[in-house]
């Protein structure tokens, strides 16, 4: 590991913890051959003894999405799935999904059939019309009035939700990859976690990544903290349901920074990780390309401030979406190359993959709401330091 990078990032993360910006943080960066930085600072839960360590387990939330997408693309490679054509052929409930246009004067929802069926490509690119109530007030009202639980409840009835536009019309972040997880289960005949463990986590030696927190993982688990309006952080007992009716392909996984770095390295190496090929080079290239055409990724405008701030990476820059990654179209202020891949998790976990420069990184905190200014700025500072070390 470059000594200057180690010293600079160690100091950066230590200052953030000592200043109370984050309760604890783990950050790692890698090139195609192996880690170039690893650091852990702070506490797993404020006011409690266990420190953050490199093997601390966290809720990676929507960082789950890229892993579920990789599973789906393995099945595409095997001819079991196709990107085009109605996705309802694998999950018939998709055929009955309606478009929510709003509410009438009496408060009843105005619904209509979609103009076209959703495809697997639509689902993988967040263009199928599904949303999250966190960033969609119309959908939030519908869920409340219809008594439908959030997808995070792990209840199958959470899928009884409408879409908010016709498939293919625009990009809107939502529960699409949870549907993809169900498609993987339908086609493979396996529970999603079992499929991932056999086909992805096992080959990549991601031994601390799972939907169900094992006793060994729980011993290293960090708590999610809630930031109050005055900036104070308080540990919570928020946890993904451990006996869910379905495993959330869009956000249910727990894992470690080292495990996710293995996945990043696999993408950097064109589908090979830990000496195992898990995706073809052609599939990785396809996942890393713009798959939404002229459409653009838009700001996530919060409808639930306790869960998320308004969120947009690199405001003012046109951004695209692959299968299933955010793609920056210009050089980012951090040094990230055009065409790099990235995304995040609700509790302020972040990653990026830069195929052009052959590097990537993971940054893990456990804070709500999402896009926490102090945590996000620390992630960017970490990323900038990594790029400076390359020059």
N, C-alpha and C positions, 0 to 999 in steps of 0.2 A: 504494500500500500504506500502511495506517495506520502512521505513524512510531512510535507507542507500541507497537504490536503487534510491529513489526520489531525494535525494541530489546529488548523483554521476551523474546521467544522466542529471539533471537540469544544473549542472555546465558544463558538457560536451557540451551540446547543446548551452548553453549561450556563451561559449568560441568560438564555431564555428561561431556563428552569429556575435559576436563582432569582430572576426578576419577577417570577410568578406568571409569566406569559403562558406557559403550559405546565401541567402537573408532571408529565413525563413524556419522553419522546424516544423513539428508536428510528435511526436513519441508516440506510445502506445504499451504496452505489456499486455498480458492476460494469466491467467491460465484457467482451465476448468470452474471455478466459476464466474470469472469476472476480470476486469482490475487490474493489479498490478503496472502499471506505466502509467501516462499520462502527457505530457508536450508539450508546444508550445512556440516558441521563434522567434524573428525577425519580418519581415514585409511581408505582402502579395505581395507587389511590392516595390522594392527599390526606395527610394526618395518620397514615398507616405505614408500617415499617418496610415492607418489601420494596426494593428498588426496581426500576425498569432495567431489564437486562436484554441482551441481544436475542434471547429466546422467549421474551415476553409474548404472550398470546393476546391478541386483540380481536374485536369485531371488525372485519375488513369491509363489511357492508357491500356497497356496489362495486368494489373491486372484484367481487364474485362474478360480475357479469362477463368479463373477458374469459374467465375459466369455463363458464357454462357455454359461451360462444365457441370456445375451442372444442368442447365436447360435441356440439352440434356439427361443427365443421369436420370432425373425424367421421361422423356418420354420413355427411355429404360425400366425403372421399370414398367411403365404402359403398356408395350408391344406395344407402338406406334413406337419405333425405335429399330434397332438392330445394334450391333457393327460390325457384319460381313455382307458380301454381298455388292454389288455395291451401293454406296451412291447416285448414279444417279437416283435410283428409287424414291427419294424424290425431288431432284433438277436435272432435266433432262440435264441441260447445262453441268454438270460434265462429261457426256458421250462423249462430243466432245472435251474435253481438250487434247491437244497434248504435247509431250515432246520436249522441245527446246534443241537441241544438240550443237548449236553454230551458226555461220554465215559463209556463203560460200565466195569465193573470190570476188564476186560482192557485198557482204554486205547483201545478203538476208538471213533470218533465215532458218536454217535447222531443220525441224520438222518431227516427226514420231508419230504414235499411241503408247500409253503406252502398256507394256506387260501384264498388269493386271489392273482392275478397282480399283479406290480408295474406301475404306470403311470408315465408320464413325470412326472406330478405328484408321485408318491411319490419318484421319483429326485431331482427338483429340490428337494424339501423334506427330504431325508434321513430319510424315513419308509419307505423300501423294505426296510429290514432289513440293509443292508450296513454294515460297520464298518471301522475301521482297527485294525491290530494294535497301534498306538501307544497306543490307549485301550481295548483290549479283550483281556484276558488269554486268554479262551476262543479267540478268533480267532488270537491270536498262537501259542498251542499248536498249533492246527490247521495253520497255515502251516508251522510248524517240522517237525511230524511228517509232513505230506504232501509236504514239499519244494517248496512253492509259493513263488515269489518275491514280494516286496513289489510293490505297484503302481508304486512309485517306480523299479523296475528298468527300466521301459519294455518288459517282456516280456509278450506276449499271454497267456501261461500264468498271469499274475497275476490274470486274471479267473475262474480256476477255483476260486472261493471260495464258501462257503455264505453265507446270510444268518443272522442271529442272532435274528430274530423275524419274525412274519408281516407283510407289507406293510400299512401303515396303522395298526399297533398302537401305535407310539410313535416318538419322535424319537431318532435315534442317528447321530452323525456318521460318515461313511464314504465309500467309493469311488464313491458314487452318480453324481457328476458326471463321473467317468471313463467310466461307461456312457453318460451323456448325450453326451459327446464322440463316442463310437462311433456313437450314433444320428444325430448331425449328419452324420457322414461317410457313413453308409449312405444317408441320404435325399438329401444334396446331391451325392453322388458325388465329393466332394473330400476331400483330406487336411484334418484339422481346422485346421492352421495356415494352409493356403491359403484356406480358407473365411473364417477370422477376418480375415486380411489384406485380402481383397477386400471383405468386407461390413461390417467393424467398424473394424479398425485403419486401413485406408486412408482411409475417410471421416472418421474422427476425428483424422487426422494423428498416430496413435500409431506413429511410424516406428521406435522403439527397443524394440518389444515383439514377442517371437518365442519359439518353442520352441527353435530352433537359434540359438546365439550367433554372430552374424556377426563377422568380424574387427574391424569398427568398434566393435561392442558390447564385444568382449573387451578392447579397449584401455581401456575405462572400467568394467570389471567389478570389483565388490567381492567379497572372499572371505568365506565363511561362517566365523564364529568359534565355537569350542566353549568354553562356560564350565565350568570344573572345579568340583568341590565346594568348593574353597577360594575361589571367586569369580574366579580368574584366567582371562583370555581368551587363547585360542591360535588363530591362523588355521589353517584346514584346506584341503584340496583337494576337499572335497565338491562335487559338481556333478551336475546332472540328466544322464542319458545323452544324448549328442548325436546318436546314431544309433539311436533307439529303434524297436521294432517298432510301437508306437503312440504318438501324442502325447497326453500326459496332460491331458485337459480339466479334471481336478480339481486340478492343481498343478504343471504343467510349464513355465509361462511365466517368462521373464526380461523385465524392463522397467525403466522409469524412473518417478520420482515425477511428472514432468510429463505423461508419457503417461497414467498412471492418473488424474491430475487431469482430463484431457480426458474420460475415461469418466464420472467423477463429475459433471462439469458437464453432460454429456449427460442423465444421469438427473435432475439438478436442473431441466433445461429440458424435461422431458417427452418425451425421445426425440430432441431436436435437439442436435447438437454440431458445432462447426467449420462451421456453416452448412449441415450435412447432416442430413436426417432418417434415422435408422437404426432407430428403433422408433416405433410409434404412441404417443400419449399414453395411450390406453386400456391398452396393453400395459405401459407403465411403471407405471401405477397398479396393475395386477394384480400385477406383480412386487413391489411395495412393500407389499402387503397381507398380513395373516396368512393363510397357506395350510395351517395345521396344526390349525385348529379349537381344541378344548379341550386338545390336547397341549401340552407345554411343552419348551423347550430345556433340556437338563440339563448338569450339570458334566462336563467331559472329565477323567476320572480316569486318571492316567497308568499305563500298564503297561510303559513304557520310559522311565525317568527321564532317560536321556542324550538323549532326543529331545524330551520334553515334561514340564513340570511339570503338576500338576493345574491346570485352566484353567476359569475362568468369568468372564464379563464382568458387572460389577455384581451380585455375589452378593446373594441375597435378593429381587431384582426378577424377577417373571415375565417370561419372554422368549419370543417367537414366531419363526417363520421364514416368509419369503416365497419368491420365486423368483429368485435364491437368496441371500437376505440374512438376517442376524440382525436382529430388530426389538425394540427396547426399548419396553416398554409404559408406562413412567413416565419423568418427567424424570430424567435421569442426573445423578450428582454433578458431572460435568464441565460440565453445562449443556445437554447434548444433549436435544432435544425428544422427547416421546413419539412413537412412530411413525417414528423415524429408522432408517436402515439401516446395517449395518456388517458387517465380518468381518476376517480376518487371514490371514497366511501363517506357516508353521512356523518360519521363521528370524526371527521377530519383526518382521514387516511388518504394518501396521494401516491401516485406513481407516474413515471414517464419512461418511454422507450425511444431511443434515438438511433434508428438503423443506419443513418448516414455516418454518424460518428462512432457507432458501435458501443454506446453506453446507455445505461438506464439507472433508475433509482427508485427507492421506496422510502416513504416518510410516514410514520405512524404515531398519531396521538389518539386520545379518546375524549373528545370534547363535542358537545352540542351547544349551540346550533352549528350546522354545516357552514362552510366558508367563513369560519371564525377568522377575523382579520389578523389576529396575532399569530395564529397557527399557520394560516396560509402564507403570510409574509415570511415566516421562518422556513417553510418549505421552499419558497422561491430563493431565499438567501442560501440555503443548503445547495440547491441546484446550481445557482450562480458560482458557488465555490468549486463545485465539481468541474464545471466548464473552464473556469480560470486555471485549474490545475492541468488542463490539457494543453494550454498554450505555452 
